[in-house]
């Protein structure tokens, strides 16, 4: 059988015959391209995800318990010095690298380009989000006498734009040989009846497979091999949109080394029980994260003896992984989560339909589910004013305006 015949057989087997009707409107070249896509697709896995995730309630586990974080202000000066010196030695000896997750567009900001190319009006002059990350790395390089390898995760949608952006800006004077771009994986979109969506490009619509796909993507794109050759022991993974993100945090690295764990993360205390952030806790004895929408109100509002929220350790995408655990995680499939989204598609007459309500599911994995693959992790509680100023929404909370205010205030108090 040729490619098209194989695809037809597969689509019939998995009850996706609506695609065959749409393909009747396609040219031979278009039929060939979508057939290649169909033949490479894991329909068995997709069918299982649809049957389980769209019909089952979220399983939070039988026993949910709070988790404690290390608070810097509870350490003596000698203890803090010891931990920081461990972290400094890791960085200065070239055993530390950074990965930035930047697979998304700036849609929620009303910006149609990759989010990392968004410019915010900070002092003393406006900067791109990528530029802010780069400046942070350059400061660390200067301080520790090294060049930290920088791995940048893009997506199928924005990879070319990001690479061109870096070229246009001369890589912000970061050594090009120490920057490596890699694409995250994709998963097909599926409608509420389990049918694949066809996009305007006359291919099956796909979306990025979530930030938890970073481990496999780093392996497939040679990043883990590159780290091994460079002698990297620890990789910090952070998102592009936090303008106060401290990647080369010697305290975080130091406690990971001292506790002899393979994963460490920095949290900040939730500012209110209903803040829209995931909460680090224990689920059935293992470290995990519960999304804000899934945490029962009674637990969200509970406080400890200091009056702090008992379930208040926010996961702020500030994670540290050993190369050893990265290699293990690159070979496992993290659990998928579903997101109900609005996605346009071609109907059986190959006409574009733009829905007004959510009509389909996106399946994605989350990086914090990796915590479940180790016995313990180190958690360092940071300070919101020093560590967390995300740029997510066009206005209001976590917007450019709030991030600019926090950024400017931080650098006013921490002049170089």
LUMNU-510791 format. One line per 5 residues: number of its first residue (from 1); their letters; for each residue y, x, z of N, C-alpha, C. Coordinates in pm, whole numbers. Each point is the difference from the previous one (the first is absolute). Layout:
REM residues N
NUM = A = Y/X/Z/Y/X/Z/Y/X/Z | ... .
//
This chain:
REM residues 416
1 = XXXXX = -120/85/0/120/-85/0/124/88/0 | 105/-49/-68/127/72/5/77/-40/126 | 116/62/17/81/-22/122/32/-147/22 | 43/-67/-106/42/-140/12/-119/-89/37 | -115/25/-61/-120/-80/31/-45/21/145 .
6 = XXXXX = 6/125/46/-36/28/140/93/-74/96 | 131/1/-34/99/-67/86/-25/-150/2 | -31/-59/-114/-27/-144/-8/-117/-37/89 | -105/82/-4/-119/-27/81/34/8/149 | 79/100/37/38/19/140/87/-115/49 .
11 = XXXXX = 95/-43/-81/90/-109/38/-77/-131/18 | -100/-23/-85/-83/-120/14/-83/6/129 | -54/119/29/-85/18/118/77/-31/128 | 129/40/4/79/-17/122/99/-116/-7 | -28/-95/-88/78/-124/-7/149/26/-22 .
16 = XXXXX = 30/90/-93/139/31/-35/25/-33/-149 | -61/-111/-45/6/-33/-144/138/-43/-47 | 91/-30/95/138/-33/-40/64/117/-75 | -47/122/33/54/119/-67/-42/1/-147 | -121/-48/-27/-47/-3/-139/87/-94/-84 .
21 = XXXXX = 44/-111/61/88/-94/-74/136/64/-28 | 50/73/99/130/68/-21/-15/107/-107 | -113/71/1/-22/109/-95/-4/-48/-145 | -28/-128/-18/1/-55/-136/136/14/-66 | 105/9/80/137/13/-51/40/147/-20 .
26 = XXXXX = -90/93/37/32/142/-3/-33/63/-136 | 66/111/-29/-36/82/-115/-128/77/34 | -63/59/-102/-121/78/24/27/117/94 | 115/62/-17/36/114/85/16/-46/146 | 64/-116/21/18/-54/134/-134/-38/63 .
31 = XXXXX = -89/-55/-81/-134/-35/49/-75/125/45 | 14/107/-76/-68/125/31/50/57/133 | 131/-6/21/59/57/122/-42/-77/125 | 5/-134/-8/-37/-78/119/-151/9/24 | -78/17/-107/-145/14/16/-34/129/73 .
36 = XXXXX = 71/108/-31/-21/126/72/27/-19/149 | 107/-72/30/38/-26/139/-109/-82/70 | -47/-105/-65/-105/-87/56/-127/80/28 | -39/86/-94/-126/73/13/3/104/112 | 119/44/39/13/98/107/14/-67/138 .
41 = XXXXX = 18/-131/3/32/-72/123/-124/-33/82 | 13/12/134/-110/-32/91/10/-148/39 | -61/-87/-80/9/-144/22/-77/-43/125 | -108/72/30/-80/-35/118/85/12/126 | 71/112/12/86/24/116/113/-103/6 .
46 = XXXXX = 61/-27/-115/111/-95/-6/-44/-140/41 | -117/-41/-47/-55/-132/36/-26/-9/150 | -55/107/57/-26/2/144/129/-9/80 | 103/74/-43/129/-4/70/59/-141/-4 | -6/-63/-116/53/-136/-12/-76/-97/91 .
51 = XXXXX = -131/10/-2/-83/-94/77/15/17/151 | 28/122/45/12/24/143/145/-11/48 | 90/75/-61/137/7/53/80/-128/-17 | -27/-76/-103/81/-122/-22/-56/-120/76 | -117/18/61/-63/-116/66/-30/22/148 .
56 = XXXXX = 29/121/48/-29/28/141/129/27/76 | 0/-34/129/113/30/85/0/149/34 | 117/53/34/11/140/38/-77/24/130 | -83/103/2/-77/34/119/73/108/80 | 57/-37/113/75/96/81/-91/79/94 .
61 = XXXXX = -126/-37/7/-90/65/95/-18/-86/124 | -103/31/77/-29/-81/120/88/40/118 | 28/131/12/78/49/114/121/78/-51 | 121/-50/33/124/69/-36/61/58/127 | 32/128/-3/56/67/118/123/80/-39 .
66 = XXXXX = 95/12/93/118/84/-29/-41/148/-2 | 86/83/-55/-27/143/-9/121/77/50 | -23/114/60/113/77/54/42/110/-97 | 129/29/1/56/106/-84/58/108/90 | 3/123/-51/65/109/72/151/-17/-12 .
71 = XXXXX = 67/2/113/147/-11/0/58/137/32 | 84/51/-90/53/136/17/75/16/132 | 71/-107/40/81/13/122/-85/3/128 | -130/-24/-14/-90/9/116/-61/140/14 | 25/87/-102/-53/135/3/97/93/71 .
76 = XXXXX = -54/100/70/86/102/60/51/92/-111 | 109/73/23/50/94/-102/-107/101/-44 | -82/46/93/-105/97/-34/-107/-63/-88 | -38/-124/33/-101/-70/-81/50/-23/-142 | 126/-43/-12/57/-25/-131/11/128/-81 .
81 = XXXXX = 40/109/64/9/130/-68/-136/43/-53 | -103/-17/83/-136/39/-42/-43/-78/-124 | 22/-132/3/-40/-85/-113/81/35/-124 | 131/14/14/85/32/-115/-34/136/-60 | -34/97/82/-34/132/-51/-128/-3/-83 .
86 = XXXXX = -94/-86/40/-122/-18/-80/38/-54/-139 | 87/-103/-1/43/-58/-127/77/98/-88 | 87/78/63/78/100/-75/-91/102/-67 | -104/42/71/-93/98/-55/-75/-56/-121 | -38/-128/6/-69/-64/-113/90/2/-124 .
91 = XXXXX = 126/-39/17/91/-6/-115/32/139/-54 | 35/92/88/43/133/-44/-113/81/-61 | -125/-37/29/-114/72/-58/-49/-64/-130 | 73/-99/-52/-32/-59/-129/-116/-98/2 | -31/-54/119/-114/-92/11/42/-147/-2 .
96 = XXXXX = 124/-26/-41/55/-136/7/54/-43/-136 | -27/-126/-37/50/-57/-126/47/-142/24 | 70/-54/-97/56/-136/11/-34/-81/-124 | -34/-127/21/-18/-95/-111/96/-116/20 | 67/-39/-108/94/-112/3/-54/-113/-86 .
101 = XXXXX = -12/-118/60/-49/-117/-75/119/-70/-65 | 0/-2/-132/115/-57/-72/-46/-78/-122 | -107/-79/19/-55/-75/-113/74/-129/-32 | 95/-40/86/64/-130/-19/133/3/-73 | 41/-118/-44/131/-19/-60/95/-54/108 .
106 = XXXXX = 128/1/-29/99/-48/96/30/-147/-12 | -102/-82/-29/19/-142/-29/72/-74/111 | -43/22/125/62/-71/113/144/44/22 | 38/112/-57/138/47/11/85/-51/-115 | -62/-78/-91/71/-44/-119/19/115/-97 .
111 = XXXXX = -96/94/1/9/123/-78/-127/12/-84 | 13/19/-129/-116/-10/-89/-72/132/-24 | 48/109/57/-60/131/-23/-85/42/121 | -70/116/-9/-77/47/116/88/12/124 | -53/-42/114/82/-4/121/57/137/38 .
116 = XXXXX = -76/105/-27/46/134/34/125/44/-75 | 29/-68/-112/120/34/-78/122/-83/42 | -18/-80/106/110/-82/52/96/90/77 | 129/-17/-21/100/84/67/68/-81/109 | 14/61/120/70/-69/107/123/82/40 .
121 = XXXXX = 101/-70/46/134/57/18/16/65/137 | -80/103/27/8/70/129/110/108/-6 | 37/48/117/98/109/9/-74/135/-1 | 58/107/-51/136/8/-55/10/-45/-146 | -118/-18/-68/4/-55/-135/-128/-82/-22 .
126 = XXXXX = 4/-97/-93/-119/-83/-26/-120/85/-42 | -119/-47/36/-122/73/-34/-109/-98/-46 | -85/48/-91/-120/-75/-37/-102/11/114 | -88/-99/10/-103/6/103/-89/123/-17 | -35/34/-124/-77/122/-24/77/124/47 .
131 = XXXXX = 129/-2/-21/84/113/37/2/19/152 | 0/-111/74/-1/8/147/-130/63/49 | -113/-42/-57/-128/61/36/1/149/-33 | 49/33/-120/4/138/-44/88/86/92 | 114/-53/40/89/74/92/-70/29/132 .
136 = XXXXX = -76/-98/50/-74/18/125/-101/114/-14 | -70/2/-112/-98/106/-24/67/136/-13 | 113/4/-70/69/129/-18/50/56/133 | 44/-88/88/43/46/134/-118/62/75 | -117/-65/-10/-120/53/67/-41/134/-62 .
141 = XXXXX = 6/9/-132/-35/125/-68/86/116/50 | 130/-28/10/94/103/44/-28/40/145 | -28/-101/83/-22/25/143/-126/82/25 | -107/-27/-78/-128/63/28/-39/108/-101 | 86/27/-97/-24/108/-94/-117/-24/-94 .
146 = XXXXX = -17/-125/-42/-111/-36/-89/51/-94/-109 | -88/-34/-95/26/-111/-91/-114/-100/19 | 32/-115/56/-101/-102/29/-43/-68/-130 | -129/0/-34/-47/-72/-118/31/-149/12 | 48/-58/-111/45/-140/2/-77/-79/-104 .
151 = XXXXX = -79/-97/45/-81/-86/-88/66/-138/-5 | 26/-48/-120/75/-125/-16/-88/-103/-70 | -32/-108/72/-84/-106/-58/87/-99/-76 | -29/-12/-129/68/-96/-87/-97/-113/-31 | 37/-85/-95/-91/-107/-45/-1/-2/-152 .
156 = XXXXX = -91/-77/-54/-7/-16/-146/134/-50/-54 | 67/-84/79/125/-61/-46/119/96/3 | 2/93/96/122/80/15/-17/151/-18 | -122/45/-28/-26/144/-7/93/73/-97 | 9/-49/-123/81/68/-101/148/1/38 .
161 = XXXXX = 47/-111/57/140/-8/42/31/101/110 | -92/14/95/22/91/112/1/146/-47 | -96/35/-84/-4/138/-50/125/33/-80 | 44/-94/-82/123/21/-78/121/12/92 | 4/-80/105/109/5/98/8/137/66 .
166 = XXXXX = -115/54/39/-1/133/61/47/108/-98 | -42/-13/-126/45/96/-101/151/-6/-17 | 54/-121/-9/144/-19/-19/80/58/116 | -60/-1/121/70/49/119/-46/140/41 | -64/71/-96/-44/137/24/-83/11/128 .
171 = XXXXX = -83/-104/24/-91/-4/115/74/22/133 | 130/-32/-1/86/16/119/-14/142/59 | -19/95/-92/-9/143/36/-122/31/87 | -102/-88/-5/-126/32/68/-89/72/-101 | -75/104/42/-84/73/-96/-98/-93/-72 .
176 = XXXXX = 9/-6/-131/-82/-94/-77/-149/26/19 | -38/126/19/-142/34/15/-58/-54/131 | 87/-41/92/-46/-51/129/12/-152/10 | 24/-66/-115/2/-147/-4/-113/-47/-91 | -76/-96/44/-110/-54/-79/6/-152/1 .
181 = XXXXX = 13/-62/-117/2/-145/-12/-142/-51/-25 | -32/-115/59/-130/-61/-27/12/-151/10 | -79/-70/-82/8/-147/-6/-98/-63/98 | 44/-110/63/-93/-77/82/-83/-92/-90 | -109/-52/55/-91/-83/-79/53/-140/-24 .
186 = XXXXX = -74/-75/-82/37/-136/-39/-114/-96/30 | 36/-125/25/-99/-107/14/46/-119/-81 | -93/-72/-64/38/-118/-79/58/-111/88 | 89/-79/-58/51/-121/66/-88/-117/-40 | -20/-92/94/-90/-112/-26/64/-128/50 .
191 = XXXXX = -15/-110/-73/68/-123/42/-79/-74/107 | 53/-114/43/-60/-71/114/-138/-56/-29 | -37/-5/-128/-133/-49/-38/-95/114/-35 | 46/122/24/-85/116/-27/7/52/-142 | 100/-43/-76/15/42/-140/98/117/-11 .
196 = XXXXX = -36/98/-81/88/114/-24/124/-43/-77 | 111/65/28/125/-29/-70/19/97/-116 | 49/-53/-111/36/84/-116/152/9/-6 | 52/121/-15/144/21/-1/61/-3/-138 | 132/14/-3/72/0/-127/-43/113/-93 .
201 = XXXXX = -48/108/59/-46/112/-82/-139/-24/-58 | -55/-121/25/-129/-43/-54/-117/81/56 | 18/41/125/-106/65/76/-16/-74/133 | -113/22/67/-21/-59/132/104/57/95 | 68/-88/72/106/45/92/-60/70/121 .
206 = XXXXX = 59/113/33/-44/76/117/121/33/86 | -27/31/127/105/43/93/-55/115/83 | 88/76/60/-42/114/82/-94/-46/111 | -97/85/33/-106/-41/93/35/23/147 | 129/15/32/44/13/138/7/145/45 .
211 = XXXXX = 74/24/110/18/139/45/-128/63/51 | -101/-82/33/-128/56/43/-76/67/-112 | 44/-21/-124/-64/65/-115/41/145/-17 | 91/47/85/52/136/-16/-109/106/14 | -97/-23/86/-103/102/24/-84/26/-125 .
216 = XXXXX = -46/-108/-61/-81/14/-122/85/55/-114 | 124/-47/-9/88/47/-108/28/149/11 | 18/50/123/23/143/19/-121/82/-44 | -118/-53/24/-120/71/-43/-12/-1/-153 | 15/-119/-60/-16/-13/-145/101/81/-78 .
221 = XXXXX = 120/19/57/106/71/-71/12/147/39 | -97/51/77/-4/143/30/88/46/114 | 62/-94/73/90/40/110/-76/64/115 | -117/-55/34/-77/57/111/-48/140/-35 | -41/22/-125/-39/135/-44/118/95/12 .
226 = XXXXX = 118/-47/-38/120/83/7/31/39/144 | -13/-98/92/24/29/142/-97/104/53 | -126/-14/-41/-102/93/47/32/142/-46 | 40/14/-126/36/132/-54/119/61/72 | 92/-85/44/121/48/67/-22/28/149 .
231 = XXXXX = -117/-40/52/-28/20/142/63/-104/91 | 30/-118/-55/60/-108/78/-102/-56/98 | 42/-21/124/-86/-61/103/44/-142/33 | 132/-25/-4/55/-131/37/90/-54/-109 | -15/-129/-29/85/-68/-98/72/-116/68 .
236 = XXXXX = 132/-2/-10/79/-113/47/16/-98/-116 | -28/-128/24/18/-103/-103/105/-100/49 | 106/-16/-76/106/-93/35/48/-78/-121 | 77/-104/26/52/-82/-110/137/50/-43 | 42/-42/-117/126/47/-58/121/-67/63 .
241 = XXXXX = -18/-114/66/118/-83/31/54/15/142 | -50/96/78/52/22/135/92/123/-4 | 131/-21/9/95/110/-19/9/91/122 | -67/-35/111/-3/87/118/-139/60/23 | -86/-8/-101/-137/48/15/-2/150/23 .
246 = XXXXX = -62/41/112/-12/143/32/-142/43/-31 | -15/65/-112/-133/37/-47/-56/121/74 | 81/104/13/-44/124/66/28/-10/150 | -66/-95/65/20/-26/143/-96/86/80 | 51/107/61/-86/95/71/-71/-64/120 .
251 = XXXXX = 62/-100/61/-65/-66/114/-121/-80/-46 | 14/-73/-110/-111/-79/-53/-116/92/-41 | 33/107/-70/-104/95/-44/-64/65/122 | 83/39/97/-50/68/119/-95/-84/82 | 31/-129/18/-90/-83/82/-131/-27/-73 .
256 = XXXXX = 7/-7/-135/-124/-20/-77/-93/120/19 | 59/120/-8/-78/122/20/-53/8/143 | 88/-27/96/-38/16/140/-108/-101/41 | 12/-124/-51/-100/-102/33/-127/13/-82 | 5/92/-100/-116/22/-88/-44/-129/-69 .
261 = XXXXX = 99/-74/-53/-28/-121/-78/26/28/-148 | -44/-92/-85/17/21/-144/110/-88/-60 | 51/-94/79/110/-85/-44/100/-14/114 | 128/8/-33/106/-28/97/104/-90/-68 | 69/-79/80/102/-88/-56/117/-11/97 .
266 = XXXXX = 118/-25/-56/117/-22/84/34/-148/-3 | 32/-53/118/38/-140/10/143/-10/51 | 58/-118/-9/122/-33/76/-27/-132/69 | 64/-23/113/-20/-123/74/63/-117/-76 | -73/-109/-12/54/-119/-66/129/-45/69 .
271 = XXXXX = 96/-46/-78/127/-44/62/-4/-145/46 | -105/-72/-38/-18/-140/43/-144/-40/-29 | -54/-98/74/-138/-42/-23/-29/-43/-144 | 103/-57/-66/-22/-54/-135/46/94/-111 | 27/129/33/39/93/-106/-113/13/-102 .
276 = XXXXX = 38/5/-127/-99/-3/-108/-56/140/-27 | -75/53/95/-66/130/-16/-143/-10/53 | -90/82/-56/-136/5/52/-4/69/134 | -96/-38/84/-10/53/136/-128/82/13 | 15/125/51/-116/85/26/-65/-45/131 .
281 = XXXXX = -131/-17/-3/-72/-45/120/-146/41/-13 | -84/-53/87/-144/22/-14/-68/-132/-33 | -87/6/-100/-76/-119/-40/-148/35/13 | -66/-68/94/-141/29/28/-22/149/25 | 91/59/77/-16/139/42/51/105/-96 .
286 = XXXXX = 37/-41/-123/48/94/-101/149/-19/-22 | 70/111/-31/143/-9/-27/23/-73/-132 | 94/-93/1/32/-75/-122/142/-51/6 | 35/-76/-100/134/-60/-8/-16/-148/-32 | 74/-84/74/2/-143/-28/136/-35/-60 .
291 = XXXXX = -2/-67/-113/124/-41/-65/76/-98/90 | 133/2/-9/84/-86/85/-37/-147/-16 | -38/-40/-119/-31/-142/-26/-134/-41/60 | -83/98/41/-134/-30/49/-13/16/152 | 104/60/65/-7/23/144/31/-129/76 .
296 = XXXXX = -92/-47/84/25/-123/76/129/10/82 | 75/-108/9/130/-1/68/-13/47/144 | -105/-43/68/-19/38/141/-7/153/16 | -69/66/-92/-11/146/6/132/65/-43 | 63/-57/-100/126/57/-50/108/3/107 .
301 = XXXXX = -4/-98/92/106/-11/101/-36/66/134 | -123/47/16/-43/60/126/72/133/24 | 32/30/128/70/124/35/-79/79/103 | 27/134/7/-67/85/98/86/14/126 | -40/91/90/71/14/128/142/54/-17 .
306 = XXXXX = 28/65/-114/136/51/-26/88/-104/-70 | -59/-117/-29/74/-102/-73/-6/17/-151 | -72/103/-47/-17/21/-144/-107/-96/-53 | 10/-32/-128/-101/-85/-61/-136/70/7 | -100/-72/47/-134/56/15/-58/37/-137 .
311 = XXXXX = 27/-86/-97/-40/28/-139/127/31/-79 | 59/115/33/131/32/-55/6/126/-84 | -116/67/-18/1/125/-78/-3/-34/-149 | 116/6/-64/11/-36/-142/-55/111/-89 | -77/-39/-99/-45/97/-102/112/13/-103 .
316 = XXXXX = 61/119/-9/119/17/-87/-29/91/-119 | -127/9/-40/-39/81/-116/43/145/18 | -42/56/112/37/137/38/-128/66/50 | -88/40/-95/-138/36/34/-34/144/-37 | -85/60/82/-43/138/-19/-152/3/-8 .
321 = XXXXX = -53/67/-104/-145/5/-21/-46/144/-18 | -115/34/57/-59/131/-28/-61/-4/-140 | -9/116/-64/-63/5/-133/-145/-45/9 | -64/31/112/-139/-39/19/-18/-151/-8 | 85/-77/70/-15/-146/-5/47/-56/-133 .
326 = XXXXX = 97/64/-64/44/-45/-133/-116/4/-98 | -78/107/7/-115/13/-92/-104/-108/28 | -22/-30/127/-96/-107/34/51/-136/-48 | 128/-27/25/57/-130/-37/7/-19/-151 | 6/110/-75/8/-12/-146/-130/-54/-60 .
331 = XXXXX = -107/0/80/-130/-47/-49/-40/-136/56 | 89/-63/78/-33/-132/56/93/-105/-62 | -44/-123/4/85/-111/-44/50/-74/123 | 129/9/25/59/-72/113/-9/-150/-27 | 1/-81/106/-6/-145/-21/121/-52/-76 .
336 = XXXXX = -24/-94/-88/109/-60/-78/65/-116/76 | 128/-19/-25/75/-113/52/56/-76/-120 | 25/-128/19/55/-78/-111/149/-29/24 | 75/-9/-110/140/-43/6/19/-108/-105 | 59/-112/40/22/-113/-90/137/18/-66 .
341 = XXXXX = 2/16/-133/123/38/-70/26/-88/-122 | 126/5/-45/36/-63/-128/-19/103/-111 | -79/-34/-102/-19/91/-113/-5/-79/-131 | 79/42/-96/-1/-65/-130/-128/35/-76 | -34/-84/-99/-125/22/-73/5/-75/-134 .
346 = XXXXX = -94/33/-89/-15/-72/-125/-103/-112/18 | 35/-120/-49/-98/-110/5/-95/11/-120 | -88/-97/-14/-103/9/-104/57/-4/-142 | 127/-39/-13/66/5/-131/82/128/-17 | -23/94/94/71/129/-1/150/-19/17 .
351 = XXXXX = 37/-106/76/142/-25/31/28/47/142 | 117/57/21/35/52/132/32/-113/96 | -60/7/119/28/-96/107/59/78/118 | 118/-46/45/65/64/116/-3/-98/116 | -86/20/98/-15/-96/110/119/3/96 .
356 = XXXXX = 24/-113/65/107/-8/100/-54/18/141 | -131/-14/16/-65/16/131/-110/106/-12 | -45/60/113/-112/94/-6/-121/-63/-68 | -58/74/-93/-108/-55/-81/-122/92/-9 | 8/118/64/-107/96/-21/-13/94/120 .
361 = XXXXX = -109/76/-2/-27/92/109/3/145/-47 | 60/82/87/-3/145/-18/-90/54/111 | -93/88/-35/-89/60/99/44/144/24 | 20/36/127/50/134/30/-61/52/130 | -3/132/11/-46/65/123/121/58/72 .
366 = XXXXX = -11/13/133/111/51/82/-39/131/66 | 92/92/3/-27/134/53/-43/-3/146 | 52/-96/76/-33/-2/143/-146/-37/28 | -69/-58/-99/-141/-30/21/-84/127/6 | 60/112/-39/-71/129/12/-20/39/146 .
371 = XXXXX = 83/-53/91/-11/35/142/-138/-37/55 | -60/-99/-61/-129/-50/46/-114/99/-26 | 26/103/-82/-104/94/-39/-5/124/90 | 82/2/104/-5/110/97/-13/-60/140 | -46/81/95/-20/-49/137/131/-18/75 .
376 = XXXXX = 100/83/-34/126/-8/72/111/57/-89 | 122/-44/25/116/58/-68/106/32/106 | 93/86/-36/114/29/89/118/-86/-44 | 67/-60/98/117/-84/-30/120/55/76 | 105/30/-74/125/48/59/105/-109/-16 .
381 = XXXXX = 58/-45/111/105/-102/-12/133/69/-31 | 56/-35/-114/130/52/-39/111/-92/49 | 119/24/-50/117/-78/38/57/-65/-126 | 21/-130/5/47/-72/-118/127/62/-59 | 93/38/86/128/54/-48/-17/135/-69 .
386 = XXXXX = -110/70/29/-23/133/-56/-105/1/-111 | -86/-102/-3/-120/9/-83/-21/-114/-101 | 75/-109/12/-39/-117/-80/123/-73/-54 | 30/24/-128/110/-70/-67/-46/-37/-141 | -85/-104/-11/-56/-35/-131/98/-74/-91 .
391 = XXXXX = -20/18/-130/80/-69/-102/-95/-92/-75 | -7/-127/44/-96/-92/-59/64/-123/-64 | 101/-56/68/60/-125/-44/141/21/-54 | 42/-88/-87/133/12/-60/110/-14/104 | -21/-93/94/100/-26/104/-70/-23/133 .
396 = XXXXX = 78/6/109/-53/-34/132/-81/113/61 | -111/-37/66/-86/97/68/-63/96/-101 | -12/126/38/-65/103/-83/56/4/-142 | 130/-5/-9/70/3/-129/72/133/-17 | 58/27/-118/80/121/-17/111/10/106 .
401 = XXXXX = 62/-111/34/110/2/97/-47/49/138 | -113/-52/47/-50/43/132/-50/144/-4 | -63/39/-111/-51/138/-13/115/100/-5 | 105/-34/-72/118/88/-10/61/22/138 | 13/-109/77/60/10/133/-83/92/91 .
406 = XXXXX = -133/-18/-2/-87/83/83/0/146/-46 | -2/20/-131/-1/135/-57/128/74/38 | 114/-65/-22/128/65/30/14/31/149 | -45/-95/83/11/20/145/-89/116/44 | -122/9/-57/-91/107/36/61/136/-34 .
411 = XXXXX = 51/14/-122/53/130/-42/134/33/64 | 70/-102/47/123/25/78/-37/68/132 | -115/-41/57/-44/54/129/-87/124/-13 | -43/31/-122/-89/114/-22/52/87/-114 | 124/39/10/62/80/-105/-74/134/-15 .
416 = X = -17/40/-128/-70/126/-27/91/119/22 .
//
